[in-house]
């Protein structure tokens, strides 16, 4: 190979098939878009971009994780879905979040003192047995004490308090915190029981992991952080009502921001936990990893269905994107900033949230992650690790830690996609599977480990979907049929798979992938 | 006290018992060559030192610390650089990034730049190019330079002359001689002429066991041993 690879002509010479195929694809999509009525054209493209942006948020994490760790995380779609549900909960029922947060903080606090547990574990004989016992006792204690915590939650099966009914109250001023439950005299007991359960679980993880106890005294900052977690739990319990009233009094735009932050945070933490506990022991057995993530996905779907109720419901759009009034819809590109929920451009009507904000966030994430990969040391390590993690390890880099970080980043992005998608496409326990399929097609089309390829693939998947929907509404006149053909939306997954098959037949490494050798 | 002490190490790769008792002592500041036929276990010895294939019994001591069973990144971070047989340059990274990634503290590369470009002047010219665009010889230079970026006290170099043109072999030997003034080197080398001109001591590995060691000057004159363990010299 010579140094000419950088030039356009050099690239063309080496990628003749690719260039020709790209041209065919562009012509195809242009022809399909050309068949759409003028006033629908912009809407179709922008809706395609919107779906593409959400697909990209799922696909980007999938691509990073697969590229670096060779793990195809089949639970990725479900983490996307979970992001949506958690986002909805923070947005609509912050009081429930506060109530759940208290026991979780108490459970997490002992884990901060890990060196202490390692030191203790060091002195305990028969680590495996005693670790298993500590695990079981800890789990039972955690579940039992969890049920003692007062928890206000919607009633997923009742009528007035279903998530759908609660969603309808957002922004109307009708939505109020549930009457706060309280412990009464049992608070200290429940607190201590939960902390003990957390300690047992932390000890069991120290016993069951293979790491030897190096330092026995955690440094003071760890005690301080553990203390801080407990203090936050106490404050949340004592000032539950004023905190809830304050958050419920905030504008929905602020609450949406809080929802995004918490949702992404929870998604990332969950991803890190999944990597450390479930994926890490199985790096030498990839098939088991695949089955494990598949099973995990099923569990998450059922769990979410149980907690939030099966039927789909919507999430109210934040105030910033829900404006109405005499001046609405906004006109032209400036209309995006008019505070209206819709904007008219070139005779078509776009929704500011769906076709504006979601696309914008997608682009911001694309740029941010690209910069992270190109400009930072961690990005450099990821790019090198995609090729050969063992060599990176041999240079003295703790690749395992980078794996966990990337897994967390990927699932965090998926959760971001979920919480963004909720106000535009609604919540449904099946949404994870739909977008996972889209993301996998996007990856295959774009090239499995290419980050920009994931973006291009997601864009194609989104466009394809919207073009089919548009033709489904208006019909398409085909030369050999007497009536216009109207594809049904059920054709969307089939068309996406067809796109993938065609691309892979011509370019086995996808549009932007590099060959394995 | 020796810098590296590999003591009666056994290593399994899957179900295969590859090393069945290898002992290597390396004094600080020396160059030691591991010699032996293809498949004798020389590369595995290097990988065992680095914990890539951890020893199932025996011990590896580096600088007085027993590092047997440590994770690879931990061992490397103690000051061991590795130049693998396959070189393994990162294609997606530029030459500069390929060096930068080996930094253990910020500024490692800047402080070594002069020395590295003195050893391999070519690299300075190539610094902004992607790893894919390098020739085999340039990749080898980059792989060695990369191992020199942090303050490594020991360098494990696997087959530095393999696949290189004679002119480049000369250049590579020159570089290894120069860099050995800074770090201790363990070398795996098929090319006996290269090994004999570089190393002060040797260890012969035969079917997973270290069978003979000593000073290189003695080996060069001992045709009997050369023929028996290394084939025709």
Interface residues (C-beta under 8 A of the other chain):
Chain A: X1 X2 X3 X5 X377 X380 X381 X383 X384 X386 X387 X388 X390 X391 X392 X393 X394 X395 X396 X397 X398 X399 X400 X514
Chain B: X50 X52 X71 X72 X73 X76 X77 X82 X84 X88 X90 X91 X92 X93 X97 X100 X101 X102 X104 X129 X130 X132 X133 X146 X150
